[in-house]
Amino acid sequence: MNKRATFIRLKNSCLKKILYLLIASLYAATASAQTVMVDAYFNHELRTPPGGGEKVPFHYRWEDTTNTGFSIWGQIFRQQGATLQTLEVAPSAATLKANVYIIADPDTQKETAHPNLIESHQIAAIQKWVKAGGILVLMANDSANAELPHLNHLAAVFGLHFNDDLQNHVVDDAHFEDGAIYPQNDPIFTTAQKIFLKDVASISLKGPARPSLKAKNGAVIAATIKYGKGKVFAVGDPWLYNEYVNGRLPAAYQNDKAAADLARWLLAQIPGKIKYKTTCCRMGRG
């Protein structure tokens, strides 16, 4: 073989190695993009801005930096390497392109004139998504402030039921201790030693669902279940919104640590092969 042929072979071999490394790097970058999506379809409240004008969405949203938003929790997810998304259309096989999907406090007619209720075909899509490896977070509320009947249709698929009751009722700021929870040897809340959840719906469990947090009277207020390749975390209140993780609580309460603990646990549950690379932060309505 002459020198020219040998040179060409070496050159082609090097090009193949470079191409392989580029593909491997691209795959690694894609695989590391863990996407956390918050629902804005079942929860789609609107309010008039302080300066007036057209109503804007608020409540349990990543971009809501007021007391009602999830902006602090969103920043915690970002710090742990996740990408944030907002789903403003109905969940389906085409739109559930995320690793973690959070549904918080579905609207009642008191909150939204024409709320989007959780329907059977959407439940089927979510069920299939979880079974394939999705991590679902269900954050209810007491029945006066959340549309529990249709949320419970979804929860029932996973052996869960949000009850029409009120746990950890707190009358005012002089009674914070009534909302205190002390996680002990909990696999999720590993650093938070005292947390605050008030006016929470309890959860009834069936099958393999397991309690995560309990009220002082023993009522289950948070639970988990493994379903197929995925998992579900359910809690009776959307308690990690800004008002309760921004330092307003007495110093003994560690909701900020709980928010980080839960974010870390949720991301750790993502199966290794189920990753989505995202280039935008929102999926629009329509």
C-alpha positions as CSV (number, residue, x, y, z in Angstrom):
1,M,0.0,0.0,0.0
2,N,1.4,3.4,-0.9
3,K,1.8,6.3,1.4
4,R,-1.1,8.2,-0.1
5,A,-3.6,5.4,0.5
6,T,-2.3,5.0,4.0
7,F,-2.8,8.7,4.6
8,I,-6.4,8.6,3.3
9,R,-7.2,5.7,5.5
10,L,-5.9,7.5,8.6
11,K,-7.7,10.7,7.6
12,N,-11.0,8.8,7.2
13,S,-10.5,7.0,10.5
14,C,-9.9,10.3,12.3
15,L,-12.9,11.9,10.7
16,K,-15.1,9.0,11.8
17,K,-13.8,9.3,15.4
18,I,-14.5,13.1,15.4
19,L,-18.0,12.5,14.0
20,Y,-18.6,9.8,16.7
21,L,-17.5,12.2,19.4
22,L,-19.7,14.9,18.1
23,I,-22.7,12.6,18.0
24,A,-21.9,11.3,21.5
25,S,-21.6,14.9,22.9
26,L,-24.9,15.9,21.3
27,Y,-26.6,12.9,22.7
28,A,-25.2,13.5,26.2
29,A,-26.3,17.2,26.0
30,T,-29.8,16.0,25.0
31,A,-29.9,13.3,27.6
32,S,-29.0,15.7,30.4
33,A,-31.8,18.1,29.7
34,Q,-34.4,17.1,32.3
35,T,-37.6,19.0,31.7
36,V,-40.0,20.0,34.4
37,M,-43.4,21.1,33.0
38,V,-46.1,22.9,35.0
39,D,-49.7,22.8,33.9
40,A,-51.4,26.0,33.0
41,Y,-54.5,24.4,31.3
42,F,-56.4,23.0,34.2
43,N,-55.1,25.9,36.3
44,H,-55.5,29.0,34.3
45,E,-56.5,31.9,36.6
46,L,-56.4,35.5,35.3
47,R,-56.0,38.8,37.1
48,T,-55.7,42.4,36.2
49,P,-52.2,43.8,36.6
50,P,-51.6,46.5,39.3
51,G,-51.3,49.2,36.6
52,G,-54.5,48.0,34.9
53,G,-54.8,46.7,31.4
54,E,-55.5,43.2,30.0
55,K,-55.8,40.3,32.4
56,V,-52.7,38.1,32.8
57,P,-52.4,34.5,34.0
58,F,-51.1,33.9,37.5
59,H,-51.0,31.4,40.3
60,Y,-48.6,28.4,40.4
61,R,-46.7,29.5,37.3
62,W,-42.9,29.6,36.9
63,E,-42.9,33.3,35.8
64,D,-45.2,34.5,38.6
65,T,-42.7,36.2,41.0
66,T,-45.5,37.3,43.4
67,N,-46.5,35.4,46.5
68,T,-48.8,33.2,44.3
69,G,-46.2,31.9,41.9
70,F,-43.8,29.0,41.6
71,S,-40.8,31.2,40.6
72,I,-38.7,30.3,43.6
73,W,-39.3,26.5,43.2
74,G,-38.6,26.9,39.5
75,Q,-35.3,28.5,40.3
76,I,-34.5,25.6,42.5
77,F,-35.2,23.2,39.7
78,R,-32.9,25.3,37.4
79,Q,-30.1,25.2,40.0
80,Q,-30.4,21.4,39.9
81,G,-30.0,21.3,36.1
82,A,-33.5,21.2,34.9
83,T,-35.2,23.1,32.1
84,L,-38.6,24.6,32.8
85,Q,-41.7,24.5,30.6
86,T,-45.3,25.5,30.9
87,L,-48.1,23.5,29.3
88,E,-50.9,25.8,28.3
89,V,-52.8,23.3,26.2
90,A,-54.4,20.0,27.1
91,P,-52.1,17.1,27.9
92,S,-51.8,14.5,25.2
93,A,-49.2,12.2,23.7
94,A,-48.1,15.1,21.5
95,T,-47.7,17.7,24.3
96,L,-46.4,15.6,27.2
97,K,-42.8,16.1,26.1
98,A,-41.3,16.5,29.6
99,N,-39.8,14.3,32.3
100,V,-41.8,15.8,35.2
101,Y,-45.4,17.1,34.9
102,I,-46.9,19.2,37.7
103,I,-50.7,19.7,38.0
104,A,-51.5,22.2,40.8
105,D,-54.9,23.2,42.1
106,P,-57.2,22.7,39.1
107,D,-59.7,25.6,38.7
108,T,-63.2,25.8,40.1
109,Q,-65.9,28.0,38.5
110,K,-65.3,30.4,41.4
111,E,-61.7,30.9,40.0
112,T,-62.4,30.6,36.2
113,A,-65.7,31.2,34.4
114,H,-65.1,28.2,32.2
115,P,-62.6,25.9,33.8
116,N,-60.9,23.2,31.8
117,L,-61.9,20.0,33.5
118,I,-59.7,16.8,33.4
119,E,-61.4,14.5,30.9
120,S,-61.1,10.8,30.3
121,H,-58.9,11.0,27.1
122,Q,-56.5,13.3,28.9
123,I,-56.3,10.9,31.8
124,A,-55.5,8.1,29.4
125,A,-52.7,10.2,27.9
126,I,-51.2,11.0,31.3
127,Q,-51.5,7.4,32.4
128,K,-49.6,6.2,29.4
129,W,-47.0,8.9,29.8
130,V,-46.4,7.9,33.5
131,K,-46.3,4.2,32.6
132,A,-43.6,5.0,30.0
133,G,-41.4,6.7,32.6
134,G,-43.0,10.1,33.3
135,I,-42.9,11.6,36.8
136,L,-46.3,13.1,37.7
137,V,-46.9,15.6,40.6
138,L,-50.5,16.1,41.7
139,M,-50.9,19.1,44.1
140,A,-54.5,19.4,45.2
141,N,-56.1,21.8,47.6
142,D,-59.1,21.8,50.0
143,S,-62.3,21.2,48.1
144,A,-63.4,24.9,48.5
145,N,-60.3,25.9,46.4
146,A,-59.7,23.1,43.9
147,E,-61.8,21.1,41.5
148,L,-61.4,17.7,43.2
149,P,-64.0,15.5,41.4
150,H,-62.2,15.5,38.1
151,L,-58.8,15.5,39.6
152,N,-59.8,12.4,41.6
153,H,-60.7,10.7,38.3
154,L,-57.0,11.0,37.4
155,A,-55.8,10.2,40.9
156,A,-57.9,7.0,41.0
157,V,-55.8,5.6,38.1
158,F,-52.9,5.5,40.6
159,G,-54.8,4.3,43.7
160,L,-55.2,7.8,45.2
161,H,-58.2,9.9,46.3
162,F,-58.1,13.4,47.6
163,N,-60.7,13.7,50.4
164,D,-63.2,16.5,51.0
165,D,-61.7,17.5,54.4
166,L,-59.4,20.0,55.9
167,Q,-56.2,18.9,57.6
168,N,-53.7,21.2,59.4
169,H,-56.2,24.1,59.6
170,V,-54.4,27.3,60.6
171,V,-56.6,30.1,61.9
172,D,-54.0,32.9,61.7
173,D,-50.3,33.7,62.0
174,A,-50.4,33.1,65.8
175,H,-51.1,29.4,65.2
176,F,-48.4,28.4,62.8
177,E,-47.7,25.2,64.8
178,D,-51.1,23.9,63.7
179,G,-49.6,23.5,60.3
180,A,-46.3,22.0,61.3
181,I,-45.1,18.7,59.9
182,Y,-42.0,16.9,61.1
183,P,-40.6,14.5,58.4
184,Q,-38.7,11.7,60.0
185,N,-36.5,9.2,58.1
186,D,-38.3,10.3,55.0
187,P,-36.6,9.3,51.7
188,I,-37.9,12.5,50.0
189,F,-37.5,15.2,52.6
190,T,-34.0,14.4,53.7
191,T,-32.9,17.8,54.9
192,A,-36.1,19.6,55.9
193,Q,-36.8,18.8,59.6
194,K,-39.9,21.0,60.1
195,I,-42.2,22.1,57.3
196,F,-45.5,24.0,57.0
197,L,-48.6,22.8,55.3
198,K,-51.9,24.4,56.1
199,D,-55.5,23.6,55.1
200,V,-54.6,20.4,53.3
201,A,-56.8,17.7,51.8
202,S,-56.0,14.2,53.1
203,I,-55.4,11.4,50.7
204,S,-56.9,7.9,50.7
205,L,-54.6,5.2,49.4
206,K,-55.2,1.9,47.6
207,G,-52.9,-0.8,46.2
208,P,-49.2,0.0,46.2
209,A,-49.5,3.7,47.0
210,R,-47.5,4.6,50.1
211,P,-47.8,7.5,52.5
212,S,-45.0,10.1,52.5
213,L,-46.2,12.8,54.9
214,K,-48.9,12.5,57.6
215,A,-50.7,15.1,59.7
216,K,-50.5,14.9,63.5
217,N,-53.7,12.9,63.6
218,G,-52.3,10.3,61.2
219,A,-54.1,11.4,58.1
220,V,-52.0,11.0,54.9
221,I,-51.4,14.3,53.3
222,A,-48.7,13.3,50.8
223,A,-48.1,10.0,49.0
224,T,-46.1,8.2,46.3
225,I,-46.7,5.3,43.9
226,K,-44.5,3.6,41.4
227,Y,-46.5,3.1,38.2
228,G,-44.8,1.2,35.3
229,K,-41.5,2.9,34.7
230,G,-42.8,6.2,36.2
231,K,-43.8,7.5,39.6
232,V,-46.5,9.8,41.1
233,F,-46.1,12.2,44.0
234,A,-49.4,13.5,45.4
235,V,-49.9,16.1,48.1
236,G,-53.1,17.8,49.4
237,D,-52.0,21.3,48.8
238,P,-49.7,23.3,46.3
239,W,-47.7,24.3,49.4
240,L,-44.4,25.2,47.7
241,Y,-45.5,28.5,46.1
242,N,-43.5,31.6,46.8
243,E,-45.4,32.8,49.9
244,Y,-44.3,29.8,51.8
245,V,-40.7,29.4,50.6
246,N,-39.6,33.1,50.6
247,G,-38.8,33.5,54.3
248,R,-42.1,34.8,55.5
249,L,-42.6,31.8,57.7
250,P,-40.9,31.7,61.2
251,A,-37.3,30.7,60.9
252,A,-37.9,27.2,62.3
253,Y,-39.9,26.2,59.2
254,Q,-37.8,24.8,56.4
255,N,-40.1,24.9,53.4
256,D,-37.2,26.2,51.3
257,K,-35.3,23.0,52.1
258,A,-38.4,20.9,51.4
259,A,-38.7,22.5,48.0
260,A,-35.1,21.6,47.2
261,D,-35.6,18.1,48.6
262,L,-38.7,17.4,46.5
263,A,-37.1,18.8,43.4
264,R,-34.0,16.7,43.9
265,W,-36.1,13.5,44.5
266,L,-38.3,14.2,41.4
267,L,-35.3,14.6,39.1
268,A,-33.7,11.5,40.6
269,Q,-36.8,9.4,39.7
270,I,-36.4,10.1,35.9
271,P,-35.5,6.9,34.1
272,G,-32.2,7.2,32.3
273,K,-33.5,6.8,28.8
274,I,-36.4,9.1,29.0
275,K,-34.9,12.6,28.4
276,Y,-36.2,15.5,26.3
277,K,-34.2,18.3,24.9
278,T,-36.1,21.6,24.9
279,T,-35.4,24.8,23.2
280,C,-38.2,26.9,24.5
281,C,-39.9,27.5,27.8
282,R,-43.6,27.4,26.9
283,M,-46.1,25.4,24.8
284,G,-48.8,27.9,23.8
285,R,-52.5,27.6,23.9
286,G,-54.5,26.8,20.9
